[in-house]
């Protein structure tokens, strides 16, 4: 009977899920961990964070148990991406990233406000849930402040130097209800509700902003000014914080998807800086400029002809460049996204400490993507850099790359929304290089702007590793970036503070671009006349954002397939 019972037990044991089922389960679980229930905000209490970590560790064990030899090509990519995403969330918690929820340019308070602005209110239920979320803001802010207070106690903070003036980004969200960014989704009435309902929702929202949201932001402002800034660490190096060397190595591997030491990255950066500097000198010589490299850079920084006179002029120029780039796409791509994109300015509340430009992708099918252009301090926004910026952020850069991935219905959701910095930013920098083949750069000055952008990304390899691992000071990094690029001094300082507060992320651009250009060169050399740039771009973009090792495998398979045919 025992034997029979054992056999019965074995025969009724649940069948292990297929990888497709496991992947779906993992993604659903991860989505549930990331996405709060309707009408709520994410629970950022310490017990909730610890529970999420345990859930992710359990999911990771399930992935590790999968036999990769049983998977087809696409499922191997799916496995790599799910593993990468889970490892990042687990590692961020392991290294106490939740105790430092801000960088030099933004934080949880800005992302919270942005999430409210992206709400699309249609039905009465949507408005009710929006009001519930407004009411939840104080608890959410208190939980984040509690985490930052724990970070202070453990010496895990952003360096004080990069947070000078940060409190202004908090203060900018404290406004009269009707002027608040939290009120914006209620400015337009949905056809699905009555005028009376709309006015009632608006009144309730105004009361919640005045009585809940504004006091919550004021409490964060007071905490930042009175406790966090005075107690923040003086040292800028990530490797000097608790468990810092391991943390920085982990972030290098995460952002670059490569196995490299800080010294190896640093050395590549120095070699690239030397190469690009020689190309920049060739442009200076072609212009017949008499003077040193520093003299030419000073000329570019100070001559008013290179700078816009108004925000409108800068935005119009960016829009015109975007349409010029659009016209070139069919020569280089046979697969283009359906999603349109617009050009708009960086929100005023974050612009002073924000980077030069950025792409904001569509969150829903009824939205466009946006190419953000920073119109703050126009005397620091040189026009000769706008071609490179436009190619990087709009097309053929991030808009094309991110929208194509999002529109690929045959990929699972977690593939379409996935973004890895090495691939995405590597592609953005490759798009700047592609502008040469497009004939996009109008004159030597704009080509110098391209080179200074490339130098900027190469110099990042030097200064990021220098500051976080090799003992460089902030001023040493500022001097290196200023001496080797034509970036305005405002941009130089803003960028250096960004690298300090976001260790290793800036390494992904150049290392990703180097990889993509190397793979293209290998394909051109091995395929000769059979190389088709549009087919190559299909291979690079066809699987969405992937770790660089996966991209390399895909390109090598493409080369073999063309050779076989």
N, C-alpha and C positions, 0 to 999 in steps of 0.2 A: 504493500500500500504506500509505503514511503517512496518507492521507486515510481509508482504511478503518479503520486502527488507531485514528485519532482518533474516528471514529464509534462504533467498538466501545467505546472507553473511555467515551464519553458515555452510551451506552445502558446500560452496566452501573453507572453511578454510583449510589450509594445514594440512595434517595428521602429527602428531608428529613423529619424526624419531624413529625407533626401537633403542634399546640400541646398537645393532651391528652397525647400521648406525651412531649413535652418536659417538661411540668409533672410528670408522673409520674417521669421520670428525675431531674429536679432534686430532687424531694421525697425520692426514695429515696437519692440521693447525700447530701442534707443530713441525712437521718435517720441514715445511716451515719456521717457526720461527728460528729453529736451523741451517738449511742448507742454505748457500748462493747460489744464482743463479750461473750457470756455468760461469766461468771466473771472478768471483768476490770474495771478502772476506766479512765476516759478518760485517754489519754496526753496529759499537759500539758507534755511536754518542748518546748523551743524549736524543734527541727526539725519536730516533729509539728504545732505551731501554725502554723509558716510554710507547711508543705505544705497544711494545711487552707485557709489564706488563698488560696493559688494555685488550689486547686480551686474555691473560691467565686468568685474573679474570673473563672475560665473559665465557670462556670455563669451568672454575671451577663452575660457577653458574649453567650451564647446567648439570654438573655431580651431583651436590647437589640435583637437582630436580628429579633425577631418583629414582623410588620406588624399593628398593633392593629386596623386597619380590617377585617381578615379574621376577627376574633373575634366570637362572640356575646356577649350581655350577661354571662352567668356567667363565661365565659372571660376577659373583660376584668377582672372582679373577681379571678379567680384570678391573672391576670398581675400586677395591682397588689399583691396580697398576697405573692406569691412575690418580687417585686422589693423590696418593703419589708423582708421578712425577711432576704434576702440582703444588702441594703445595710446593715442594722444590724450584722450579724456582721462584714462587711468594715470598716465604720467603727470598730467597737469595737477591732478589731485595729490598724487604721491609727492610732488615737489612743492605743494602748498600754493599753487597758482591761484586758488580761490581766496587766499588771504590778501591778494594784491590785484583787485579787479579794476585796474585802470592803467593807462599808459600816459605819456606826456600830452597826448592830443585828445584823448577821449576816455570814457569809462562807462560803468554800468548806468550812470545817470543819463548819459547821452543816448546809449542804445535803448534804454527804457523809453525815453521820449520819442525816439525814432520809431519804435515799434507801435506806439500809439498813433503816430501820424500815418502809418501804412494801413490802418484799419479801413475797411470798406463797409460802411454802415448802410444796410438795405432794409431789412425787416425790423420790426419793433424789438424782436428778441436780440438783434445785434446791438441796438442802442442800450438795452437793459444790461447786456453783458459788458458793454463799454463802461457804463456807470459803475458796475461791480469792480471792474479792473481799476478805475480811478480810486475807488474806495480802498483798494488793496495796496495802493502805493506806499502809505506810511509803514506798513509792516515790512514790505519788501525793502525799503530803504533802511529800516532799522536792522534788518538781518544783514545787509551788506556792511553797514557801519560796524556791527558786531564782529564780522569777519576781519575788517580792516583793523579794528582795535586788537584782535588776537594777533594779527600780523605785526603790529607795533610791539607787542609784548615779546614776540619771538625774533624781532629784528628782520622781519620779512616785509619790506616796504619798497616803494619806489624811492630813488635818491631824491633828496630835497631839491637839488639844483634843477632837475627837469620839471619840477612842479611849480616853479615860480609863476604866479599869475593864474594857476589852474583854477583857483576859486571863482574866477570870472566866468568860466564855463558852467559853473553851478548857478551862479547868480543870474545868468541870462535866462534861465528857465523860470525864474520867479517873476511873474507878471500878473497884471489884472486878468481876470478870467477870460474875457473876450479877446485879449491879446495873447493869451497863452498858446503854445504849440499844442497843448493837450486839448484845446478847444477846436482846433482846425477841422477835424473830421465832422464836426457838427455845423459847419458853416453852410453846407449844402444839404437841402432836404431830399430825402429819398421819396420816390413816387409811391412807395409801398406804405407810407405812413401819412396820417393827416397833418394839417397845419397845427392843430391843437396838440397832437402828440409831439410833434417836432419842438414846439415852443416849451412844452413841459420837460422834454429831455434836455434841451439847452439850459433851462433854468437849473435843473438838478446837476448838470455837469458844471455849471458856473459855481454853484455852491460847493461841490466837491473839490474843485480846483482851489477855491479860496480857503476851505476849511481843512482839506486833507493833503492835496498835492503840494501847494505852496509851503505850508509848514514843514512838510517832510523834506523838501529841498532846502529850506532854511536850516533845518537841523543838520543836514549833511554839510552845508556851507560852514556852519559854526564848528562842527567837528573837524572839518578840514583845516580851518584857520587856527583854531585854538589848540588842537591836539595832534592832528596828523602831520601837518607841515613842521611844527617844532620838533616832533619826535622822529621824523623820517631820517633814514640813514644818510651819512655824508658820503660814503664810498660809492663809486659808480659801477664797479665791476661786479657782474653777476657771479663770477667765480669766488668772490669774497663774502657772499652771503651764505647762510647755513646750507651745507651740502651743495654749494654753488658750482664747483667744478663739474660734478656729475650732472647737475641741472643744465649747465651750458652745453656740455657734450650732447645731452639728450635733445636739446632744442636744435642744435646743428643738424643732428640726424633726422629730426622731425621735419624741419623746414626745407632742408635740401634733399631729403630722401636718399642721401649718400652717406657712406661710412668714411668720414674724414675728420682729422684732428684740427683744432684751431690753428696750429702752426702750418699745416698743409694748406688750409684755406687762405691764410695770411700770405703765404709764398705765391700762390696763384694770383692773388690780388696785386702784389707788387709787380709781377711779370706783366699782367694786363695793363696796369697803370703806365708802365714804361712803353709798351707798344702803342697805346692810344695817345700818349703824350706826343710821340713822334708824328702820328697822323694829324694831330691838332696843329703842330708846328708847320706841317706842309700847307694847311689851309691858311695860316697866318702869312706864310711866305707868298702864297698865290695872290693875296690881297695887296702885296707890296707894302705891308705895314712896317714902319721903322720903329723898332723898340723891342723890349723883351716880352716874354710870355706874360709876365705879370703886368706889364704896361698894356698889352692887348686886352687882358681880362678887365683891367681897371677902366679902359675905354668902353668896353661893353657894359660894364656895371653903371657907368656914369652918364653916357650919352643918351639924352632923352628920346632920340629917334627910335630907340629899341624898346620903348615902353608905351603901353596904352595910356590914353588920356582919360578914359572912363571905363567903368565896368561894362557898359553896353558895348563899347568898342571891342573889348577883350572877348566878350561872349559872341559877338557877331563874327569875329575873326575865327574863333574856335568852331562855330557852326559852318562857316565857309570851308575851312580846312576839312571838316568832317565830310562834307559833300564831295569835295575833291577826292578824298580817299575812297568814298563809296564808288565813284566812277571807275576806279582802278581794280576793284575786286574781281570782276569776271576773268581778268587775265591770269589770276593767281589761284582762284578757287572756283570749283564747279558745284560746290554745296554752300549755300548762303542761308542765314537764319531768316525766318519770317518776322520775328519780333523787331519792331522799330526801336530807335533810341532818340532821345532828345539831348539838348545841351542846356545845362542850368548851372547856377552858381552854388558854391558850397554854402550851406546854411550859415547865416551871420553869427549865430550863437557859438559855433565851433571854429569859424574861419581863422581867427587870429593865431591859433596854434596848430592849424591843420596843414596838411601837405598841399602841394601845388595843384593836384588834380586827382580824381579817383573815379572809378566806374561803380555805379550802383545798379545791380541787375534787377530785372522784373521779378516780383514775388508771386505774381499771379498772371494768368493768361490775358486778363483785361488791363494789364499795365505795360508800359514801355520801360526799357532800360534807360539810364541817364548817365551821361558823361558830365561829371562835376568839375567845374573850373573855379579855382579860388580867386575871387576878385578883391580880397582884402589886401591893402598896401600895394597899390598898382605899380609903384616905382620899384617893386621887387618881383614883378611878373614879366620877364623879358619875352618879347614877341618871337625872338629867334629860336626859342625853345618850344614853341607851340606846335610845330609840325611833329616833332618827336613825341610830345605829350599826347597829341590827338591820335596818332597811330597806335600808341600804347594803350590808352584807355578806351578808345572807341573802336574803330576798325582800321586794320585787321586784327587789332589786339583784343582786349577783354570782352567787348560787346559781342564780337563775332564768336569768339571761343566759348564764352559762357552760355550765350543764347543757343548755339548749335548743340551743346551738350544737353541743355534743358529741353530742347525740342525733339530729341531722339527717343521716340516712343518705344522702340524695341529694347531700350536699356531700363533696368529697374530704377525705381525712384532714387535710391541711394547713390546710384551712379550719375544720374542727371543733375543732382544737387551737390555733388561732391566737388571740393576744390582743394587742391594742394598747391602750396605757394611755389614750390620749385617748378611745377609744370605751368601754372597760370602766369606767374611773373616772368618765368623764362620765356613763355610765349609772347608776353607783352614786350619784352626787350627784343626778341627776335622780330616782332612786328616793326619796331623802329628801324632795325637793319633792313628789313624788306622794303622800306621806303626808298632806299637807294635804287633797287631794281625797278621800282615804280616810277623813278624820276620825280619823286615827290618833293624833294628839298629844293627850294626855289633859287637859292644863291649860296655863296660860301658861308654867309653868316648862319643860315639855318642848318647847313651841314655841320658847322662848328657847334651849333646847338645840339645836334644829334650826338656829336662826339663828346660834348660835355655831359650829356645824359649817360652815355655809355661809360665815360670816365667816372661819373657819379656812382654808378652801380659797381664798377671795378674797385673804386676807392672804399666802398662799403666793406668789401672783403678784408681790407686792411684795417680800417678803423674799428669795425665791430669786434673782430678778434683781438685787435690791439687793446681796446678798452676793457673787454670782458675777460680776457685771458692772459694778456702779455704785459700788463702794467701801464698802459697808456693813460694819460690824464685826459680830461674832457677838452682842455685847451689844445693839447697836442693833436687830438683828432680834428678839432675845428681848423687848426692851421693846415693840416694835411689836406682836408677837403677843400679849403679855400684856395690853397696854392695850386691845386691840380684841376680845378673845375672853374667854370665861369658862373657858377651859382651865386646869387646875391648873398650877402652876409646874413640876411634874415633867414633865407632858405637853408644856408649852411648850419646855422645854430639850431633851427627847427629840426632839421634832419638828424643832427648829432644827438639831440635830446630824444628823438624818436628811437634811435638805435640803442641808446642807454636803457630806455624803458621797455623795449621789445626785443630782448636778446635773440640774435641769430636770424630773425625773420628777414632782415635785409640781405642776408647771404644768398637767399633763394633766387633772386633775380639773375645775377650774373652766372651762377653755376648752372641754373636751368637753361639759360640762353646758350652757354658754351656747349652744353649737351645737345641741344636741338641743332645748332649749327654743325657740330661734329657729325651727328647722324645724317644730316643732309649731305655733307661733304662725302661721307662714306657711300651714300646712295648714288651720288653723282659719279664718283670714281668707278664704282662697280657696275653701274648700269650704262654709263656713257650716253649714247644717243637715245637710249630707251628711257632715260630719266624724264619724268613728267612732273613738274613742280606742283601742278594741281593734284595729281594723284598722291604725291608725297604729303601734301597738306591734309588730304583726306585721311591718310594713315595716322598722322600726328593728332588730328582733332577728332577722329572717328570714334574713339572710345571714351570721349570726355576727358576729364582731368584724371591723370594716373601718376603713380610714382615713376621716377625716371627710369628705374630698372625695368618696369613693365613697358614703358615707351621704347626702350632700346630693343626689347624682345620683339615688339610689334614691327619696328622698322626693319630689323634683320629678317623677319618672316616675309615682309613685303619685298625686300631685295631678292630673296630666294624664289619667291613666286614669279616675279618678273623674269628672272634668269631662266626659270624652268619653262616659261612660255615663249 
